[in-house]
Each structure stands twice: as structure tokens, then as C-alpha cells.
Amino acid sequence: MVKPVSPSRRGARRASQRQLRVGEMLRHALVEILARDVVRDPDLEGKSVTISEVDVSPDMRVATIYCSSLGGGDDDTVVPALNRARAFLRGQLGRAINLKFTPTLHFRLDHSFAAAHEMDALLHSPRVARDLSAAEKRDSPGGEIPQPGEAPAREAGHGKAR
């Protein structure tokens, strides 16, 4: 039987099914705790936090939480504020979940949203659009680019005979 490939950020190391399940349970519990706005920190007040993934160590004692602020503008203040409040959040988490040990929490900035935004900007850049239009022109019959909603022109002798 093949072990499931972890979508986690561990690289080549694979997470067990239990690690994935516990990480998802912790993520849901943390989202509920942060939605209640019980953390009294001025850097977190009125800010929405996105928790994208929770990696749990094999012994279930340490959880690394990848998060960012909604919109990404306040990441430099939100992540340190969550790390300051991690003892309080761990206590709240211990009441919300049913595990033998409540894991120690480590908050890390999630760079995947910024990377996705950069990739999107790159794909919509004029340089890439120029390369794509040149490829379409080269691949279309007759060298013309068909207009949207219009069927490409067929060359003589390349169709069904009626």
C-alpha cells in the first residue's frame, strides 16, 4: 500500500494520515477561536486572519500554523501578534479539541498567496500575452488568429466532402 503524499510544506517527507487529520482538526478549531475575536491584542483587533495549513509533527507535540492576514497588508504585525498570543491560543485549543496532548503552536507567514498573485500578474503581463498571441498565430491555419466566437478558417481540401 502506498502512503498518501502530504500536501504539507515538509518537502520530501510524507505526513501520515493521522497527522493530516489532526492538522485539519486544529485548523478548524483555530479558525473558530479566531473568529470569536477573543484574543486581546491591538495588532489583531479588527483583522481577519487566514489559516491555510497546519503541519503537525509526527509525535503530535508541535503544530506549525501557516497563516496570513486577509488581503496580506498586515502580515508583518499579525504573525508576531499570533506568536505572542500562542500560549493563550493553546489553552483555548485544549478546550476545543480532544487530544491527549495539546500541541505547541508556531505561527509562520504563508507565502503561497503572494506567490499565486505574482504568478497571476506574470501570466497577465504584456510580454506573456505577446508570446501567446505569436504562438496562436503560428498554430492557426492560414496564419490568422480567429476572433472569439468565430470558427477557424479551413484550408481548401481539408474538410469533409459533401
Residue pairs with C-beta under 8 A, 6 or more apart in sequence:
3 14
3 16
4 14
4 17
4 20
5 14
6 13
6 14
6 15
6 19
6 20
7 53
8 15
8 20
8 23
8 53
8 55
9 53
9 55
9 66
10 55
15 23
15 55
15 56
16 58
18 60
19 55
19 56
19 57
19 58
19 60
22 56
22 60
22 99
23 53
23 54
23 55
23 56
23 63
24 54
25 97
26 54
26 56
26 63
26 65
26 93
26 97
26 103
27 51
27 53
27 54
27 65
29 93
29 96
29 97
30 51
30 54
30 65
30 89
30 93
31 51
32 96
33 89
33 92
33 93
33 96
34 49
34 51
38 92
39 81
39 85
39 88
39 89
41 81
41 84
41 85
43 74
43 77
43 78
43 80
43 81
44 78
44 81
44 82
44 85
47 69
47 70
47 74
47 78
48 69
48 70
48 71
49 67
49 68
49 69
49 70
49 78
49 82
50 67
50 68
50 69
50 70
50 110
50 113
51 65
51 66
51 67
52 66
52 67
52 68
52 110
52 112
52 113
53 65
53 66
53 110
54 63
54 64
54 65
54 66
55 63
55 64
55 66
56 62
56 63
56 64
56 103
57 63
57 103
60 99
60 100
60 101
60 103
61 101
61 103
61 104
62 103
62 104
62 106
63 103
63 104
63 105
63 106
64 106
64 108
65 82
65 105
65 106
65 107
65 108
66 108
66 109
66 110
66 112
67 78
67 79
67 82
67 107
67 108
67 109
67 110
68 75
68 78
68 79
68 109
68 110
68 113
69 75
69 78
72 113
72 114
72 117
75 109
79 107
79 108
79 109
82 89
82 107
83 106
83 107
86 104
86 105
86 106
86 107
89 105
90 102
90 103
90 104
90 105
91 102
93 102
93 105
94 102
122 128
133 145
136 145
137 143
137 144
137 145
140 146
140 152
141 152
141 153
141 154
141 155
141 158
142 153
142 155
144 153
146 152
146 153
